[in-house]
Amino acid sequence: MYKIKRLWLEKDQHAYQQWLALVTQADLAIDEKVDYTVGIYKEEQLIATGSYERNILKYLVVEKTYQSENLLTKIVQELIDHLSEENRRHFFVYTSPGNQTFFRALGLKEIIATATILFMEYGTPDFHDYLGMLKKKKKEGTGCGIVMNANPFTKGHQYLVECASKKADQVYLFVLSEDRSEFSFDDRLEMVKQGVAHLTNVTILPTEDYLISSATFPAYFLKDHATEKATIAQATLDAQLFKEKIAPILAIESRLVGEEPYSKVTEIYNETLKKVFGESLSLIIIPRKRIKNEAISATKIRRALKEADDETLQVYLPASTYNYIKNHIQQR
């Protein structure tokens, strides 16, 4: 009666239009790419679908008329089987809070839930392991948190960390683990380490999949292509996860961010952090460091690298980052 098959959304325009209509009916924002999609058909009608990108299940939809037919189980199991074939046994789902019972029965564990999004995972190492790692890194005294991509680490990033270092006993500096930027995680991490080596109260930590990642905040990587609605929903999830699960482990009482004159997504993120943190966690927005009356920006640095503008690099980069790029990245 029902037929399940893979949908080739980029190659099959008819299948894409059917998929688009079904997902749009479910009020899901279509602004994220997918690696693999399956659908269930009744004759020629697409009545259920699901996708994943990397190890994140998304766009799980069953047409209203068929929601009592247990089709979501078939879709999710098909996706899990395919992930297993790719040797991916740790995955996430980003879904409606109303689906909690369903996914819990499949063995997924809740990480955090907002009014509109439920974030769950399956497999190990998991969020519990991540919190355990953070607990081992906890130092005496109150903490201040900073989360940065450092793509690459500039004098602006360095200034932000130095401000935090003066305000709190300990600074917990989270570096985005995901490799979706021009500089790899390993390179960004090393540039950060060298750039804050003169500060004795800074602990550098990875974000893994739990802060500003494709799992918690995919709009961050889409920048101008992300819708405002999706950005706010995802930023809320990310902020709530930090406030309720991560900050308490490290006794973090404040979080520092730089003011954002260039990126709309980051501006929304900062506004959302303030709203979600409320009275329980202080958000401190630091004006951007300026040189020659211009705000420092990693985007300007990346442009200068493409244009071989060495003068700009020397002005806006700490000597540690400048030397790292010259001695390691440009020598490859």
Disulfide bonds with the S-S distance in Angstrom:
none
